[in-house]
Amino acid sequence: MQANNEISGERPNAVDADVLERIKAAVGPKGYTLDPDEIAPLCQSWRDNWHGWVPMVVKPANVDEVAAVIAICAASATPIVPQGGNTGLTGGSQPHATGTEIILSTSRMNKVREIDVLNNTMTVEAGCILADLQIAASDADRLFPLSLAAEGSCQIGGNLSTNAGGTQVLRYGNARNLVLGLEVVLPDGRIWDGLRGLRKDNTGYDLKQLFIGAEGTLGMITAAVLKLFPKPTEIQTALVAVPDPGASLTLLSRATDAVGEQVTAFELIQRRPIDFVLEHVPGMTDPFAEAYPWYVLMEISGQGAPDSLRDAVEALLGDGLEMGEVLDAVLAANRAQGEALWKIRESIPEAQNHEGQSVKHDVSVPISRIAEFLERADKLLEAAYPGVRCVAFGHVGDGNMHYNPVQPLGNEGADFGAEYSNINRIVHDLIHELNGSISAEHGLGRLRRDEAKRYKSDVEVDLMRTVKDALDPTNIMNPGKVV
Ligand SMILES: Cc1cc2nc3c(=O)[nH]c(=O)nc-3n(C[C@H](O)[C@H](O)[C@H](O)COP(=O)(O)OP(=O)(O)OC[C@H]3O[C@@H](n4cnc5c(N)ncnc54)[C@H](O)[C@@H]3O)c2cc1C
C-alpha cells in the first residue's frame, strides 16, 4: 500500500495563535477541538495510507459559523481541509503533515431542514450521515438512492464533494445527478445560497455542478437540496454465474431491453475475490454447489406488486441459460436472501486485505470495452509480474471496475507495494488508450492528482486551473489536492 505524508509522531502547530483565538471566538467552545487524541484519527485515512496533522479541528454548528471561519482563514491565508466522514480513498480529506492547516468538519451540521414530498426533495445539511438520510427519506415514504459500503459513516457533503457513485448509479445516476440545489461558503467567506429545488432552471451557468466533485477545492458545501424517488415495492436480486465478462455485457443488454430502467444494479465479480470472501469473512457460504469463473449480482426493482417482476427475471435467466450466456443462477426468494447476496459483494474489500499487498484502481471505460480492458490488463500484468493475482469486481453497468492486483502467492517477503506506481502506470495507460478514466468514482485527491495531468489534455488542465484560480486565488481550500 502506498504510504504518504508520514508524520512519525511529530505534531507541529504552525497556525498563528491569533488565528486560532479568532476561530475559537467565532464558533464557541463546542465548535472546535485542540485535543490531540480527538484530532489524531481525523488526520489519518480509512486505509491508513495518508497521515498528517492539524493543530485544530473546527466543528461549526451552522453556515454562518462556517462563513466566519473561512473569512478568518482567508484574511490570514490559513489553508483549510474540509472534512465529512473521512472515508474518502484518495487522501483528499486528510491534512498535510506541516501543521499549517486546519480541518473544517461538518460533523455538527446534521439537520434535515425540510422534506417536500410533493416536490420529491429533501433539504439537508452537509454533515448528515448518508444512512440517516436514507432512513429520513424512507420515513417519508420516499427513496434516496445513493448507496455505498461506507454509508454508515460518510456524510452527504463528502458524497457530493467526491461525486460518489455506489451501487445504484445505473438507474439513478451518481451524486451529481441527485442534487437540485446547493448552499456553499466560498473561499472568501461569502455564502452562496443556491438551495433551489427546481428541475428546470436555465438562468446561466449551472454553478452547483462546479462544487460537486471538486473535493473541497472550490468552497465548503454546507447544505443541499436532494432528489427523492418513489420507494420500490418490488425487488428481485440474483447472483448469476457467467462464463466471462463479455457474457455479462450481453446479459445486461438483454436485461435493459426486457425491463428498461428497472435494472437498478449490475455488478460483475470475478471468482478470485469470492474465494477471498469465503476464506476470510466468517459465516459466508458459496450460494452455488460449484465454482464459476465470473458472476453478476443483478438487482431489478420497480413499483409493482410483490413478485411482479419475477417472471421477467426468470425468463431473462432461462433464455441466458439456453444461449450459454448464463451458467447458473440463484434468484433470491426474499429480501433477506437478497441482502445475503449483497453481503458477498460488500465483503470483498475487507476480504482482500487478508491476502497481502494489493494495488488499487478505480477505473472506467465505455461499457462495451470492459471485457477488452480486463483481458488486456490481466495479460500485461501477468507478463510484468509473473504469478500476480488479478482481482476485478465492480459496477460493470456503469463501465466502472475496481481492479486490484494482489501480490503473488509465496512472495510474502517481497515488497509488492513498491511496484504501486509501476502497476498504476501499466493499468492507467491502457485505460487512457481505451478512452477511459483513471478515477471513476473516488476522485483525485492527492493519490491521482499528478497522474491525472498525464492523461488530461493541456486544455483540460488549463480550464481546471482557471476555475480554481478564479474562485480561490489564494489557494486556501484544500491545497495540494485535485489540481
Ligand atoms: C468501505 C468503503 C466503501 C466505499 N465505497 C464507495 C463507493 O462504492 N462509491 C464511491 O463513490 N465511493 C466509495 N467510497 C469512498 C467514500 O466513501 C466516498 O468518497 C464518500 O463519498 C466520502 O464521503 P465522506 O463524508 O467520508 O467525505 P470525506 O472523506 O470526509 O471527504 C472527501 C473529500 O470531500 C471533501 N469534503 C468533505 N466534505 C466537504 C464539504 N462539506 N464541502 C466541501 N468539501 C468537502 C474533503 O476535503 C475530501 O476532499 C468508499 C469508501 C469506503 C471506506
Ligand as a Chemical Component Dictionary entry (heavy atoms), coordinates in Angstrom:
data_LIG
# 
_chem_comp.id                   LIG 
_chem_comp.type                 NON-POLYMER 
_chem_comp.pdbx_formal_charge   0 
_chem_comp.three_letter_code    LIG 
# 
loop_
_chem_comp_atom.comp_id 
_chem_comp_atom.atom_id 
_chem_comp_atom.alt_atom_id 
_chem_comp_atom.type_symbol 
_chem_comp_atom.charge 
_chem_comp_atom.model_Cartn_x 
_chem_comp_atom.model_Cartn_y 
_chem_comp_atom.model_Cartn_z 
_chem_comp_atom.pdbx_ordinal 
LIG C1  C1  C 0 -15.657 0.878  2.715  1  
LIG C2  C2  C 0 -15.742 1.984  1.707  2  
LIG C3  C3  C 0 -16.536 1.828  0.583  3  
LIG C4  C4  C 0 -16.643 2.850  -0.356 4  
LIG N1  N1  N 0 -17.429 2.678  -1.449 5  
LIG C5  C5  C 0 -17.563 3.668  -2.338 6  
LIG C6  C6  C 0 -18.399 3.503  -3.489 7  
LIG O1  O1  O 0 -18.993 2.464  -3.718 8  
LIG N2  N2  N 0 -18.513 4.561  -4.324 9  
LIG C7  C7  C 0 -17.862 5.735  -4.100 10 
LIG O2  O2  O 0 -18.025 6.656  -4.906 11 
LIG N3  N3  N 0 -17.057 5.912  -3.049 12 
LIG C8  C8  C 0 -16.888 4.912  -2.157 13 
LIG N4  N4  N 0 -16.058 5.081  -1.084 14 
LIG C9  C9  C 0 -15.318 6.332  -0.910 15 
LIG C10 C10 C 0 -16.004 7.329  0.068  16 
LIG O3  O3  O 0 -16.884 6.682  0.939  17 
LIG C11 C11 C 0 -16.768 8.345  -0.694 18 
LIG O4  O4  O 0 -15.840 9.124  -1.415 19 
LIG C12 C12 C 0 -17.606 9.293  0.185  20 
LIG O5  O5  O 0 -18.444 9.986  -0.703 21 
LIG C13 C13 C 0 -16.805 10.280 1.016  22 
LIG O6  O6  O 0 -17.654 10.904 1.980  23 
LIG P1  P1  P 0 -17.063 11.461 3.352  24 
LIG O7  O7  O 0 -18.126 12.201 4.065  25 
LIG O8  O8  O 0 -16.397 10.395 4.106  26 
LIG O9  O9  O 0 -16.007 12.507 2.794  27 
LIG P2  P2  P 0 -14.535 12.825 3.298  28 
LIG O10 O10 O 0 -13.671 11.642 3.186  29 
LIG O11 O11 O 0 -14.587 13.488 4.610  30 
LIG O12 O12 O 0 -14.107 13.900 2.196  31 
LIG C14 C14 C 0 -13.949 13.539 0.856  32 
LIG C15 C15 C 0 -13.489 14.778 0.051  33 
LIG O13 O13 O 0 -14.520 15.756 0.055  34 
LIG C16 C16 C 0 -14.095 16.946 0.726  35 
LIG N5  N5  N 0 -15.235 17.387 1.540  36 
LIG C17 C17 C 0 -15.863 16.698 2.521  37 
LIG N6  N6  N 0 -16.925 17.390 2.966  38 
LIG C18 C18 C 0 -16.967 18.540 2.259  39 
LIG C19 C19 C 0 -17.846 19.657 2.248  40 
LIG N7  N7  N 0 -18.891 19.744 3.058  41 
LIG N8  N8  N 0 -17.604 20.654 1.374  42 
LIG C20 C20 C 0 -16.535 20.597 0.534  43 
LIG N9  N9  N 0 -15.680 19.574 0.508  44 
LIG C21 C21 C 0 -15.906 18.540 1.352  45 
LIG C22 C22 C 0 -12.867 16.553 1.511  46 
LIG O14 O14 O 0 -11.966 17.641 1.666  47 
LIG C23 C23 C 0 -12.275 15.464 0.637  48 
LIG O15 O15 O 0 -11.531 16.028 -0.398 49 
LIG C24 C24 C 0 -15.928 4.057  -0.147 50 
LIG C25 C25 C 0 -15.128 4.219  0.992  51 
LIG C26 C26 C 0 -15.038 3.199  1.909  52 
LIG C27 C27 C 0 -14.187 3.413  3.126  53 
# 
loop_
_chem_comp_bond.comp_id 
_chem_comp_bond.atom_id_1 
_chem_comp_bond.atom_id_2 
_chem_comp_bond.value_order 
_chem_comp_bond.pdbx_ordinal 
LIG C1  C2  SING 1  
LIG C2  C3  SING 2  
LIG C2  C26 DOUB 3  
LIG C3  C4  DOUB 4  
LIG C4  N1  SING 5  
LIG C4  C24 SING 6  
LIG N1  C5  DOUB 7  
LIG C5  C6  SING 8  
LIG C5  C8  SING 9  
LIG C6  O1  DOUB 10 
LIG C6  N2  SING 11 
LIG N2  C7  SING 12 
LIG C7  O2  DOUB 13 
LIG C7  N3  SING 14 
LIG N3  C8  DOUB 15 
LIG C8  N4  SING 16 
LIG N4  C9  SING 17 
LIG N4  C24 SING 18 
LIG C9  C10 SING 19 
LIG C10 O3  SING 20 
LIG C10 C11 SING 21 
LIG C11 O4  SING 22 
LIG C11 C12 SING 23 
LIG C12 O5  SING 24 
LIG C12 C13 SING 25 
LIG C13 O6  SING 26 
LIG O6  P1  SING 27 
LIG P1  O7  DOUB 28 
LIG P1  O8  SING 29 
LIG P1  O9  SING 30 
LIG O9  P2  SING 31 
LIG P2  O10 DOUB 32 
LIG P2  O11 SING 33 
LIG P2  O12 SING 34 
LIG O12 C14 SING 35 
LIG C14 C15 SING 36 
LIG C15 O13 SING 37 
LIG C15 C23 SING 38 
LIG O13 C16 SING 39 
LIG C16 N5  SING 40 
LIG C16 C22 SING 41 
LIG N5  C17 SING 42 
LIG N5  C21 SING 43 
LIG C17 N6  DOUB 44 
LIG N6  C18 SING 45 
LIG C18 C19 SING 46 
LIG C18 C21 DOUB 47 
LIG C19 N7  SING 48 
LIG C19 N8  DOUB 49 
LIG N8  C20 SING 50 
LIG C20 N9  DOUB 51 
LIG N9  C21 SING 52 
LIG C22 O14 SING 53 
LIG C22 C23 SING 54 
LIG C23 O15 SING 55 
LIG C24 C25 DOUB 56 
LIG C25 C26 SING 57 
LIG C26 C27 SING 58 
# 
